[in-house]
Amino acid sequence: MGHREDWIQRLAGTKGVCRTARLVQDSWPEKRWELHRIEGATDKGVIVGVYATRGAASKVIEKIAYEPDFG
């Protein structure tokens, strides 16, 4: 069984700054989600955190979308 990847983009504020992140789920048995701040599709990114559920990672994504810089 492989891992799962999700790409997330959020528009931050009225200035049109777009934040891009990648969520990667580990293979079985742990299935934890790693959140990475990325600049583009080929960028490995900077790890922001590791989360037990997709929902927990989503809450962080909503918060960091509006911060000046993260990662």
Secondary structure, DSSP 8 states (H G I E B T S, - for coil): ---EEEEEEEEETTTTEEEEEEEEE--TTT--EEEEEESSTT---EEEEEESSHHHHHHHHHHHTTSS---
